[in-house]
Amino acid sequence: MAEEVLTTNEISKEKLLTFSNALSVLRVVCVPFFIWSHQAGENSLAMIIFAIAVASDWFDGKVARWTNTVSDLGKILDPLADKITGILVAGYAAYINEIPFWFLFLLVIRDGLIFSGGIYAKRKKHLITTSLWAGKVAVGFLAGMLAAALWREPFFDPYLSRVFVRDACMWISLFLLLYSFGQYAVRFYDILKGKPVKML
């Protein structure tokens, strides 16, 4: 089955101001409010904001399809918002010593390379690539890691339960982030060579 890679001329009329695009922007806007509330010790409020950001990631693509407002901009804005939000929150978690800086470094390098490849595919090959399943699952575990790392009043005492969840999610997300990076690299190579892009 062919991977969903769309040419720009297959996307109908460009729709910029859509609810789905607003949800993508909301994800990034949530970050400073989350950090402020977390720093202020408003842990429940911080996690509510975190949950809103995660929910916006789940809903924006579905809303675009439900309302027939899939757009060129949206296909770029959605993954860009994911990457900016993930890196900013992970950066904050690393800053307060909740996750290692090497994880943040790998995340920044991986996301930067993938997004650069997507921009190249759009500008040079007139293709818009979509996220692969491993990358989507990796983002889910990344969100779980950050929630466990930053939630100071865990649902389950003692403290070690939070640390266990954080570390387990970190290693699973790391594996999936690297695995999905390999998939993206293979797809980018196929695009460069003009080969049919298959589901990996």
PEKA-V456418 format. One record per residue. RES is the residue in one small letter. PSI is psi in degrees with one decimal (NA if undefined). Layout:
# PEKA-V456418
res & psi
RES & PSI
RES & PSI
This chain:
# PEKA-V456418
res & psi
m & 132.0
a & 139.7
e & 148.7
e & 95.1
v & 113.8
l & 142.1
t & 151.5
t & -30.6
n & -4.7
e & -14.5
i & 125.9
s & -146.5
k & 132.7
e & 128.0
k & 110.4
l & -52.7
l & 84.4
t & 159.7
f & -38.2
s & -40.6
n & -36.1
a & -36.1
l & -37.7
s & -43.8
v & -38.6
l & -35.8
r & -43.6
v & -39.2
v & -29.4
c & -26.8
v & -54.0
p & -34.2
f & -37.3
f & -48.0
i & -42.7
w & -47.9
s & -36.2
h & -43.1
q & -33.5
a & -3.6
g & 9.2
e & 73.9
n & -41.6
s & -42.4
l & -41.8
a & -43.1
m & -27.1
i & -43.7
i & -41.4
f & -44.3
a & -37.0
i & -42.6
a & -44.0
v & -42.1
a & -37.6
s & -33.2
d & -37.3
w & -34.6
f & -29.0
d & -44.4
g & -39.7
k & -40.5
v & -41.1
a & -40.9
r & -41.2
w & -37.8
t & 4.6
n & 43.4
t & 30.3
v & 129.3
s & 161.7
d & -48.6
l & -43.3
g & -37.0
k & -19.6
i & -40.9
l & -39.4
d & -57.9
p & -30.8
l & -42.9
a & -39.9
d & -48.4
k & -43.4
i & -46.5
t & -47.9
g & -43.9
i & -41.2
l & -45.0
v & -40.6
a & -37.4
g & -40.6
y & -42.8
a & -38.1
a & -38.0
y & -36.2
i & 16.3
n & 34.3
e & -24.6
i & 155.8
p & 148.3
f & -27.9
w & -33.0
f & -44.0
l & -42.8
f & -47.1
l & -39.6
l & -44.1
v & -46.0
i & -47.1
r & -51.7
d & -36.8
g & -43.1
l & -42.7
i & -44.4
f & -37.8
s & -41.0
g & -38.6
g & -40.0
i & -40.9
y & -45.5
a & -36.8
k & -45.9
r & -40.6
k & -34.3
k & -4.2
h & 41.2
l & 146.0
i & 114.7
t & 150.9
t & 166.8
s & 145.9
l & 157.7
w & -40.0
a & -37.1
g & -39.9
k & -42.6
v & -38.3
a & -41.0
v & -36.6
g & -45.5
f & -31.9
l & -43.3
a & -40.2
g & -40.9
m & -46.1
l & -37.7
a & -45.3
a & -37.2
a & -34.9
l & -7.7
w & 105.2
r & -8.7
e & 78.5
p & 153.3
f & -32.8
f & 114.8
d & 155.6
p & -172.8
y & -34.6
l & -28.5
s & -39.1
r & -42.9
v & -40.3
f & -47.0
v & -44.8
r & -50.4
d & -39.2
a & -45.6
c & -35.5
m & -46.6
w & -36.7
i & -44.9
s & -36.4
l & -45.9
f & -46.7
l & -35.0
l & -42.8
l & -40.9
y & -46.3
s & -32.2
f & -40.0
g & -40.4
q & -44.9
y & -38.2
a & -42.7
v & -43.2
r & -41.0
f & -39.1
y & -44.0
d & -38.6
i & -43.7
l & -38.4
k & -1.2
g & 21.3
k & 157.0
p & 135.8
v & 115.7
k & 158.7
m & 128.1
l & NA
